[in-house]
Amino acid sequence: MNRNDFPILDETVYGKPLVYLDNAATTQKPKQVIDAITEAYRHTNANIHRGVHHLSQLATERHEQARQAVADYLGAKSAKEIIFTKGTTDSLNMLAFSFGEVMVGEGDEIVVGLSEHHSNIVPWQMLCKRKKAVLKVIPLKDDFTLDIKALKSLLTNRTRLVSVAHVSNTLGIIQPIKGVIRIAHSSNIPVCIDGAQSAGRMPLKVQELDCDFYACSGHKMYGPTGIGILYGKEEWLDKLPPYQGGGEMIDHVRFEHTTYNVLPYKFEAGTPDFIGSVALAEALRYIENIGRENISVHEQELTRYADRVLSSIEGVEVYGLGQSRAGVVSFNAFRQDGTLIHPFDVGTLLDRQGVAVRTGHHCAEPLMDYLSVPGTVRASFALYNEKNEVDRLADALKVALQMLA
C-alpha cells in the first residue's frame, strides 16, 4: 500500500497536510489510473464497436478487455453479464425501470432495507408509483443489521424483488446479505445487491453470493467517475427490456419495428465511456495487486482504532461501536446538557484543520429518522489511510468541540 501512488495526498488544506477521510463518497486515484486515462486519450481515442479503422478496433478491444476484467473481478459467469453504466445510481435506476416494465404489476411488492441509500429507495418508489405496486421495508435489529426474521414475514406471493445494500454507506455495517439471498430464493424471489461500499474493499464473488443483480461504482473503487457496473445473471438480463434506446443497443431499426442487440449491448445505448472502462480495469488490477482481503483487514483495523480513540472523547457517540464494519465510522458530538452539536459545524471546523470528512444525512434520511438525528459526521477509510490520520482527526475534533461547547 504505497501512499506515493496517490498524488492528491500531498495536497495541503488551509496550510495543513490533507487528511482525506471521505472515501465512502469517493476514493482517490492512483497514478496508474490517472496515467491510463491520459494514455487512452493520447493513443486510442476513437469511438468503439462501429468503426472499421485501426483506432476504433483497438479502442473496442481494450473496452471489451475491460469488461472481461470486471467479470473476472466480480466472479461473473460471463462478460455478457456485465453492463457498463454511469455508476451505482444509474445501475439501480436501470434495473428498476427494466425489471419493473415486465415483472411488476399493480399490487405487487418490492422489498428494501431501512438503512438504504436513497439510490436504493427512490427508484423503487418511482416504480411502485408507476405500477401501483407496494414498497416494503425490512426493519433493523438493535445492532443495525437487517432483521432476517422480519424479512421472512414480509415476503408474500406478490413479492417480486428484494434490493439491499451489502454495506451501509452511513454506518459501515456489513449486512447479512447471504441470509437475505437464501431467504428470498427459498420463495423464488430475485435479489439485487447495492455493492457501492463493498466492491472495492471486500473479497466477493457474485456466483458464490448467488445474487441475481449487483450494482457498483468505479469512483468508489479507485477508478474514474462516470462509470459503473450492473451485473445481472444472464437468464434475468435476457428477460428484461432495454432501459434506453439509441445507437449500439439495436439489431435492426424500421419505422414499423425495432429489434434489439444481444447482451450486454442491449442495455448500452449510445457511446459508452470507453476511456473510463480502461481506467476502471487498471483500478481493479491495482486493487487485486494489493489484495481485497488485505484492504479489508487494514480498513477494519483502522475502524476499530477509530472506535477506541473517538469514543474516548467526552461527548462523542459512535454509532455501531464495536461491531464489524467496513471502513466507516459515523459519530455525533453532544454538549454537556445533551444537546446535539450540528454535524455541519463539526465538519467545517475539521476541514479548517485539514481533515476532510462527510457530514449530513448521507443520502439515508430514513436511517437518520431512525436514529433521531439530523445527520452524522462520517469518517471513512481507504487502503492509503493510516492510524496517525485517525489521531489527526481526534485532535482536530477535540479542538472543534472546545470551540463549539
Phi, psi and omega per residue, in radians:
M1 nan 1.660 -3.029
N2 -1.754 1.867 3.120
R3 -1.054 -0.456 -3.127
N4 -1.156 -0.256 3.088
D5 -1.278 -0.207 -3.040
F6 -1.993 1.630 -3.026
P7 -0.995 -0.608 -3.031
I8 -1.172 -0.353 -3.130
L9 -1.222 -0.176 3.073
D10 -1.532 -0.043 -3.126
E11 -1.228 2.740 3.012
T12 -2.007 2.615 3.124
V13 -2.205 2.086 -3.076
Y14 0.902 0.694 3.074
G15 1.387 0.107 -3.135
K16 -2.063 2.585 3.094
P17 -1.028 2.359 -3.111
L18 -1.151 2.305 2.916
V19 -1.996 1.853 -3.036
Y20 -1.701 1.910 -3.106
L21 -2.207 0.739 3.128
D22 -2.164 0.704 -3.000
N23 -1.322 -0.345 3.057
A24 -1.218 -0.402 3.085
A25 -1.429 -0.859 3.007
T26 -2.862 2.513 3.098
T27 -1.581 2.741 3.041
Q28 -1.359 2.869 -2.994
K29 -1.944 2.294 3.081
P30 -1.268 2.814 -3.141
K31 -0.979 -0.601 -3.113
Q32 -1.066 -0.663 3.120
V33 -1.286 -0.755 3.112
I34 -1.056 -0.754 3.131
D35 -1.146 -0.608 3.128
A36 -1.117 -0.668 3.097
I37 -1.135 -0.835 -3.140
T38 -1.069 -0.783 -3.113
E39 -1.086 -0.719 -3.127
A40 -1.142 -0.735 3.109
Y41 -1.187 -0.584 -3.119
R42 -1.302 -0.609 -2.905
H43 -2.161 -0.369 -3.065
T44 -2.372 0.558 -3.101
N45 -1.472 1.721 3.060
A46 -2.725 2.557 -3.129
N47 -1.128 2.523 -2.927
I48 -1.756 2.915 2.991
H49 1.282 -0.668 -3.012
R50 -1.831 -0.106 -3.084
G51 -1.652 2.513 3.096
V52 -1.694 -0.178 -3.079
H53 -1.389 2.890 -2.965
H54 -1.017 -0.831 -3.087
L55 -1.085 -0.727 3.127
S56 -1.118 -0.730 3.116
Q57 -1.096 -0.723 -3.129
L58 -1.173 -0.777 3.131
A59 -1.106 -0.695 3.102
T60 -1.070 -0.780 3.141
E61 -1.052 -0.753 -3.118
R62 -1.202 -0.649 3.113
H63 -1.106 -0.788 -3.121
E64 -1.278 -0.517 2.997
Q65 -1.119 -0.652 3.091
A66 -1.130 -0.689 3.109
R67 -1.073 -0.743 3.115
Q68 -1.147 -0.631 3.097
A69 -1.082 -0.704 3.094
V70 -1.145 -0.754 3.126
A71 -1.044 -0.748 3.119
D72 -1.138 -0.741 -3.111
Y73 -1.089 -0.753 -3.111
L74 -1.498 -0.186 -3.128
G75 1.310 0.582 3.098
A76 -1.303 2.752 3.133
K77 -1.220 -0.578 -3.052
S78 -2.678 2.665 3.066
A79 -1.141 -0.342 3.085
K80 -1.117 -0.311 -3.114
E81 -1.565 0.071 -3.116
I82 -1.888 2.001 3.087
I83 -1.834 2.193 3.047
F84 -1.425 2.309 3.142
T85 -2.272 -2.952 3.085
K86 -1.534 -0.255 -3.102
G87 2.786 -3.086 -3.115
T88 -1.029 -0.769 -3.135
T89 -1.029 -0.806 3.125
D90 -1.109 -0.704 3.129
S91 -1.064 -0.790 -3.108
L92 -1.212 -0.646 3.068
N93 -1.149 -0.718 3.092
M94 -1.027 -0.820 -3.117
L95 -1.154 -0.767 -3.128
A96 -1.031 -0.695 -3.141
F97 -1.263 -0.920 -3.039
S98 -1.165 -0.800 3.123
F99 -1.109 -0.760 -3.099
G100 -1.137 -0.544 -3.104
E101 -1.049 -0.656 -3.018
V102 -2.030 -0.286 -2.996
M103 -1.940 -0.172 -3.030
V104 -2.170 2.298 3.090
G105 -2.284 -3.111 -3.118
E106 -1.020 2.269 3.133
G107 1.525 -0.155 3.084
D108 -1.297 2.968 -2.995
E109 -2.266 2.480 2.971
I110 -2.079 2.396 -3.101
V111 -2.042 2.265 3.068
V112 -2.271 2.986 3.117
G113 -1.618 2.765 -3.113
L114 -1.156 -0.561 -3.012
S115 -1.637 0.307 -3.051
E116 -1.188 2.645 2.890
H117 -1.132 2.637 -3.134
H118 -0.966 -0.505 3.139
S119 -1.126 -0.364 3.106
N120 -1.887 0.312 3.032
I121 -2.122 -0.994 -2.979
V122 -1.087 -0.776 3.111
P123 -1.027 -0.611 3.123
W124 -1.308 -0.594 3.028
Q125 -1.075 -0.777 3.135
M126 -1.083 -0.730 3.087
L127 -1.064 -0.821 -3.115
C128 -1.082 -0.675 3.104
K129 -1.155 -0.717 -3.114
R130 -1.161 -0.659 -3.029
K131 -1.807 0.011 -3.068
K132 1.025 0.725 3.101
A133 -1.709 -3.111 -3.042
V134 -2.112 2.318 3.064
L135 -1.739 2.143 3.104
K136 -1.923 2.668 -3.023
V137 -2.175 2.235 3.062
I138 -1.387 2.125 3.123
P139 -1.253 2.973 3.120
L140 -1.827 2.624 2.969
K141 -1.462 3.090 -3.100
D142 -1.075 -0.420 3.135
D143 -1.590 0.204 3.097
F144 1.257 0.160 3.023
T145 -1.540 2.738 3.139
L146 -1.117 2.410 -3.125
D147 -1.420 1.749 -3.061
I148 -1.124 -0.675 3.121
K149 -1.093 -0.698 3.115
A150 -1.153 -0.622 3.109
L151 -1.009 -0.760 3.136
K152 -0.970 -0.720 -3.089
S153 -1.314 -0.348 -3.134
L154 -1.379 -0.484 -3.032
L155 -1.323 2.343 3.095
T156 -2.351 -3.103 3.096
N157 -1.302 -0.014 3.060
R158 -1.804 -0.040 3.136
T159 -1.301 2.192 -3.062
R160 -1.858 -0.412 -3.112
L161 -2.842 2.547 2.955
V162 -2.020 2.292 -3.130
S163 -2.323 2.047 -3.083
V164 -2.435 2.753 3.086
A165 -1.471 2.496 3.051
H166 -1.198 -0.767 -3.120
V167 -2.306 2.311 3.086
S168 -1.150 2.189 3.129
N169 -1.228 -0.319 -3.089
T170 -1.619 -0.774 -3.054
L171 -1.907 -0.238 -3.119
G172 1.352 0.113 -3.110
I173 -1.124 2.260 3.074
I174 -1.482 2.004 -3.038
Q175 -1.456 2.648 -3.111
P176 -1.376 1.168 -2.994
I177 -1.212 -0.487 3.091
K178 -1.096 -0.683 3.082
G179 -1.156 -0.712 3.100
V180 -1.048 -0.821 -3.114
I181 -1.122 -0.748 -3.122
R182 -1.079 -0.792 -3.112
I183 -1.158 -0.787 -3.136
A184 -1.115 -0.776 -3.104
H185 -1.164 -0.467 3.092
S186 -1.124 -0.327 3.068
S187 -1.931 0.269 3.116
N188 1.062 0.623 3.120
I189 -1.855 2.213 3.134
P190 -1.259 2.768 -3.082
V191 -2.272 2.342 3.009
C192 -1.893 2.352 3.102
I193 -1.960 2.176 2.984
D194 -1.416 1.837 -3.071
G195 -1.789 0.385 -3.081
A196 -0.965 -0.678 -3.061
Q197 -1.717 -0.035 -3.099
S198 -1.958 -0.484 -2.972
A199 -1.076 -0.589 -3.062
G200 -1.627 -0.080 -2.978
R201 -2.321 -0.104 -3.049
M202 -2.290 2.446 3.035
P203 -1.148 2.233 3.092
L204 -2.785 2.637 3.038
K205 -2.364 2.181 -3.004
V206 -1.141 -0.544 3.112
Q207 -1.192 -0.612 3.096
E208 -1.239 -0.687 3.070
L209 -1.134 -0.587 -3.100
D210 1.210 0.420 3.032
C211 -1.246 2.697 -3.115
D212 -1.544 -0.528 3.098
F213 -2.462 2.637 3.134
Y214 -2.613 2.245 -3.067
A215 -2.098 2.432 3.092
C216 -2.722 2.958 -3.047
S217 -2.101 2.417 3.106
G218 -1.124 -0.654 -3.006
H219 -1.274 -0.235 3.048
K220 -1.642 0.083 -3.106
M221 -2.177 0.559 3.114
Y222 1.203 0.242 3.107
G223 -1.804 -3.047 -3.086
P224 -1.331 2.835 3.019
T225 -1.348 2.801 3.026
G226 1.512 0.082 3.072
I227 -2.365 2.432 3.125
G228 -2.550 -3.038 -3.016
I229 -2.405 2.392 2.851
L230 -2.090 1.972 2.984
Y231 -1.579 2.421 3.022
G232 -2.532 2.468 3.040
K233 -1.010 2.421 -3.041
E234 -0.972 -0.697 -3.107
E235 -1.133 -0.501 3.079
W236 -1.372 -0.809 -3.105
L237 -1.084 -0.570 3.098
D238 -1.107 -0.528 -3.088
K239 -1.384 -0.412 -2.948
L240 -1.609 2.538 3.109
P241 -1.398 2.844 3.096
P242 -1.074 2.672 3.120
Y243 -1.504 -0.653 -3.120
Q244 -2.378 2.734 3.100
G245 -1.926 2.712 3.118
G246 2.667 -2.724 3.116
G247 -1.226 2.758 3.049
E248 1.376 -0.661 -3.071
M249 -1.493 0.097 -3.063
I250 -1.854 2.762 2.952
D251 -1.790 -1.103 3.050
H252 -2.370 2.494 3.117
V253 -2.118 2.164 2.976
R254 -2.297 2.726 3.134
F255 -1.102 -0.446 -3.137
E256 -1.447 -0.511 -3.006
H257 -2.902 2.517 3.068
T258 -2.176 2.395 3.023
T259 -1.931 2.650 -2.955
Y260 -1.834 2.760 -3.115
N261 -1.218 2.974 3.095
V262 -1.393 2.963 3.026
L263 -1.173 2.535 0.003
P264 -1.584 -0.004 -2.932
Y265 -1.216 -0.331 3.108
K266 -0.972 -0.491 -3.077
F267 -1.828 0.190 -3.048
E268 -2.158 1.219 -3.133
A269 -1.224 2.410 3.061
G270 1.435 -3.034 -3.128
T271 -1.291 2.105 3.123
P272 -1.357 2.967 3.105
D273 -1.428 1.363 -3.060
F274 -1.304 -0.288 2.994
I275 -1.371 -0.779 3.136
G276 -1.090 -0.635 -3.130
S277 -1.130 -0.704 3.121
V278 -1.128 -0.751 3.125
A279 -1.180 -0.629 3.090
L280 -1.104 -0.738 3.105
A281 -1.052 -0.658 3.097
E282 -1.153 -0.681 3.097
A283 -1.108 -0.696 3.125
L284 -1.147 -0.674 3.071
R285 -1.093 -0.696 3.132
Y286 -1.075 -0.792 3.123
I287 -1.078 -0.815 -3.086
E288 -1.146 -0.566 3.106
N289 -1.124 -0.586 3.087
I290 -1.433 -0.709 3.141
G291 1.793 2.132 -3.119
R292 -1.121 -0.572 3.088
E293 -1.105 -0.734 3.117
N294 -1.139 -0.705 3.108
I295 -1.103 -0.781 -3.138
S296 -1.063 -0.800 3.140
V297 -1.090 -0.765 -3.128
H298 -1.085 -0.808 -3.095
E299 -1.209 -0.650 3.107
Q300 -1.206 -0.578 3.060
E301 -1.123 -0.745 3.082
L302 -1.107 -0.663 3.132
T303 -1.101 -0.803 3.129
R304 -1.112 -0.681 3.122
Y305 -1.142 -0.776 3.122
A306 -1.106 -0.660 3.076
D307 -0.960 -0.846 -3.093
R308 -1.156 -0.798 -3.056
V309 -1.207 -0.824 -3.064
L310 -1.270 -0.682 -3.112
S311 -1.226 -0.266 3.097
S312 -1.412 -0.174 3.130
I313 -1.470 2.218 -3.085
E314 -1.037 2.284 3.087
G315 1.587 -0.050 -3.108
V316 -1.721 2.258 3.057
E317 -1.991 2.115 3.076
V318 -1.698 2.250 -3.110
Y319 -1.508 2.303 -3.101
G320 1.333 0.456 -3.074
L321 -0.964 2.247 3.064
G322 1.430 -0.070 -3.136
Q323 -1.563 2.824 3.110
S324 -1.227 1.985 -3.108
R325 -2.310 2.737 -3.038
A326 -1.807 1.358 2.951
G327 1.207 0.394 -3.133
V328 -2.290 2.284 3.059
V329 -2.187 2.018 -3.107
S330 -1.969 2.281 -3.041
F331 -2.590 2.916 3.002
N332 -2.384 2.818 3.111
A333 -2.122 2.512 -3.079
F334 -2.257 2.533 3.057
R335 -1.303 2.987 -3.093
Q336 -1.076 -0.482 3.127
D337 -1.472 0.073 3.081
G338 1.587 -0.053 3.131
T339 -1.332 2.512 -3.124
L340 -1.286 2.336 2.938
I341 -1.482 2.154 -2.994
H342 -1.043 2.314 -3.119
P343 -0.966 -0.611 3.136
F344 -1.063 -0.723 3.136
D345 -1.141 -0.716 3.113
V346 -1.110 -0.836 -3.114
G347 -1.080 -0.644 3.133
T348 -1.126 -0.751 3.140
L349 -1.259 -0.549 3.024
L350 -1.128 -0.748 3.121
D351 -1.032 -0.698 3.137
R352 -1.121 -0.274 3.105
Q353 -1.834 0.244 3.051
G354 1.516 0.164 -3.075
V355 -1.880 2.031 -3.101
A356 -1.677 2.003 3.052
V357 -2.254 3.057 3.087
R358 -1.901 2.446 3.073
T359 -2.250 2.715 3.091
G360 2.121 -2.748 -3.103
H361 -1.599 -0.061 3.039
H362 1.000 0.599 -3.110
C363 0.947 0.708 3.099
A364 -2.531 0.978 -3.062
E365 -1.060 -0.677 3.088
P366 -1.039 -0.615 3.095
L367 -1.197 -0.672 3.091
M368 -1.106 -0.693 3.068
D369 -1.065 -0.694 3.124
Y370 -1.096 -0.654 3.129
L371 -1.453 -0.158 -3.121
S372 1.067 0.716 3.065
V373 -2.364 2.706 3.117
P374 -1.322 -0.337 -3.115
G375 3.074 -3.091 3.082
T376 -2.414 2.960 2.924
V377 -1.678 2.252 -3.081
R378 -2.120 2.132 2.981
A379 -1.859 2.219 -3.101
S380 -2.282 2.438 -2.938
F381 -1.847 2.820 3.070
A382 -2.412 3.130 -3.041
L383 -1.098 -0.382 -3.073
Y384 -1.644 -0.066 -3.139
N385 -1.372 2.708 -3.056
E386 -2.323 2.847 -3.111
K387 -1.098 -0.580 3.137
N388 -1.134 -0.403 3.075
E389 -1.319 -0.567 3.011
V390 -1.116 -0.693 3.080
D391 -1.095 -0.709 3.080
R392 -1.062 -0.726 3.092
L393 -1.048 -0.828 -3.102
A394 -1.109 -0.759 3.132
D395 -1.111 -0.745 3.133
A396 -1.158 -0.626 3.130
L397 -1.154 -0.698 3.105
K398 -1.064 -0.738 3.106
V399 -1.108 -0.771 -3.136
A400 -1.078 -0.735 -3.107
L401 -1.191 -0.604 3.066
Q402 -1.082 -0.679 -3.121
M403 -1.284 -0.535 -3.039
L404 -1.703 -0.131 -3.041
A405 -1.094 nan nan
